[in-house]
Amino acid sequence: MRRYLLFVGLILSVGVIAQPLVTNQGAGIYIQPGGYVIVKTNSVHNANGYLENGGQFVIEGNVVNDDSLLGGVASPTGNYRVLGDWINNSNVYSNQDTVELYGNAQLIGGTTPTLFHNLFTTGPASAIKTQGVDAFVDGNLNLNDVELATQQYNMVVLNPNTNAVLNSKLSSSYGFVSSLDTGKLIRHTNTSSAYYYPLGTPTSTGAPFYYRPIDMKPTASAPNAYGIRLVKDPTADTYDVNDVDNVLCKVNPLYYHRISQNEGTTPADVKFYFNASIDKKWTEVGHWENSRWNYTASANPTISGGFNTLEVKNWSDYNPYPFALASKKFVVDAGPDKNVYPYQSVVLNPTVSSSNVVSYAWSPPTFLDFPDIKSPTSAPSDNVVYTLKVVDDFGCVISDSVRLLIQDEELLIPTAFSPNKDGSNDIFRVKNTNLSQFQLQVFNRWGEKVFETTDADEGWDGTFRDVPQELGVYVWKAEYKLNGAPSVKFASGNLTLVR
């Protein structure tokens, strides 16, 4: 015959160590609303029968359930405050109750997953609650400022309210979910609002520690479920950051996220939180597929809650699971090839699309004033090919080349001109642009000088003393020196005036 025990406003406070202090061998145990029961420094074992808590039940040891453990069915609802492990091997009917894991190192274990209503993880900031089995929450999961280590198991939040998962967001005391292997935090959704995933790397994996949340914002108000885990060192986890497509250049080597769509088919806007001062200022998101990291889509950068964020819109491909912060290859154009005169000063003016450049390096350094700046000046005496290597903050290296070809040192001057004022070839002048010294004289057939200048930009318009000169052949003489050339040169030739 089953016995029934009723606790109404009663405090049971005893202190005995060793075997469980309270062992139910077949009774129905009730703690009514307003009732308060404390089991000091010891455990409760519901071996046979059922235990229904509508009040306050404090267990300073473990809770072991091998039959039926219930929450209160009426308001106000029950609260279990447990300082030891929570071990369930049978049936838990939470109703509207709250289980508060209040100790330090605590296990959610047993042979049967527990369906909690409200699960609060509290205790010292260094506390770790570890799962040895899958667990479910159909009310609220409040992590406060401690770690919930799901190990290779799942923590599934069935409540689709966006505020169903709460935590401390203070940088000195984050509350977070960590996982290993196939474990993850799964949240069910039914709105097109953002669902926050407070994710950290497991304490068990040692330093460094990363707290890097994610927002999943479904694009439609349909039932879905998304699961996520944060993982350190993608390369060590077989996802080599050096294997990239032809769009990406670098992938974050510190950590990555595993994202799955466990139910539904609705795409989501995925927002990645990161710390640019530690992680670097990533600009893109990569997805592992076909044995390499692939560019996803343009990622929208913002600042939120003290973090940098990148958001990929309307994403629907979660197979395979890995996603990581990344950077695209940037563009380097060293500029067009140029024809130059010996010793002519030329500024190299490349186009570089990255705003995160760490270094510039021109090679060879021959004829350059500063080979480690973006736009050095060259004064070559021979043909030269310069290669510019640009390195950005992520370690991405892009190169391009430009050729400087030496032109003849001779004076560039026409052999004929037509001063008819038609706008074409009306002026007789030199074409050189790198002259440091210059004098030009023009003589008619009788040896009379009809034009003279020391300005290379000035030319003869075919007149002498304002009188148009006759058609025919004229003689010119020039004295000139090219920029950087070692000596003055002399040249002469014939010029035909036509109209």
Sequence and secondary structure as in RCSB ss.txt:
>XXXX:A:sequence
MRRYLLFVGLILSVGVIAQPLVTNQGAGIYIQPGGYVIVKTNSVHNANGYLENGGQFVIEGNVVNDDSLLGGVAS
PTGNYRVLGDWINNSNVYSNQDTVELYGNAQLIGGTTPTLFHNLFTTGPASAIKTQGVDAFVDGNLNLNDVELAT
QQYNMVVLNPNTNAVLNSKLSSSYGFVSSLDTGKLIRHTNTSSAYYYPLGTPTSTGAPFYYRPIDMKPTASAPNA
YGIRLVKDPTADTYDVNDVDNVLCKVNPLYYHRISQNEGTTPADVKFYFNASIDKKWTEVGHWENSRWNYTASAN
PTISGGFNTLEVKNWSDYNPYPFALASKKFVVDAGPDKNVYPYQSVVLNPTVSSSNVVSYAWSPPTFLDFPDIKS
PTSAPSDNVVYTLKVVDDFGCVISDSVRLLIQDEELLIPTAFSPNKDGSNDIFRVKNTNLSQFQLQVFNRWGEKV
FETTDADEGWDGTFRDVPQELGVYVWKAEYKLNGAPSVKFASGNLTLVR
>XXXX:A:secstr
   EEEESS     B  SS SEEEEEEEEEE TT EEEEBTS EEEEEEEEEESSEEEESS EEESSEEEE SSS
S  EEEESS EEESSEEE TT EEEE SSEEEEESSS EEESEEEE SSTT EEEESS EEESS EE TTSEEE 
TTSEEEE    TTSEE    TTS  EEE  TT EEEEEE SSS EEE BB  GGG SS  B  EEEEESSSS EE
EEEEEEE TTTTT  TT B SSEEEE SSEEEEEEEEE    EEEEEEE HHHH    EEEEEETTEEEE S EE
EEEETTEEEEEEEEE   SS EEEEEEE   EE    EEE TT  EE   EE  S EEEEEEES TTBS TTSSS
 EE  SS EEEEEEEEETT  EEEEEEEEEE  SS    SEE  SSSSSS SB    S EEEEEEEEE TTS EE
EEES TT  B SEETTEE  SEEEEEEEEEEETT SS EEEEEEEEE  
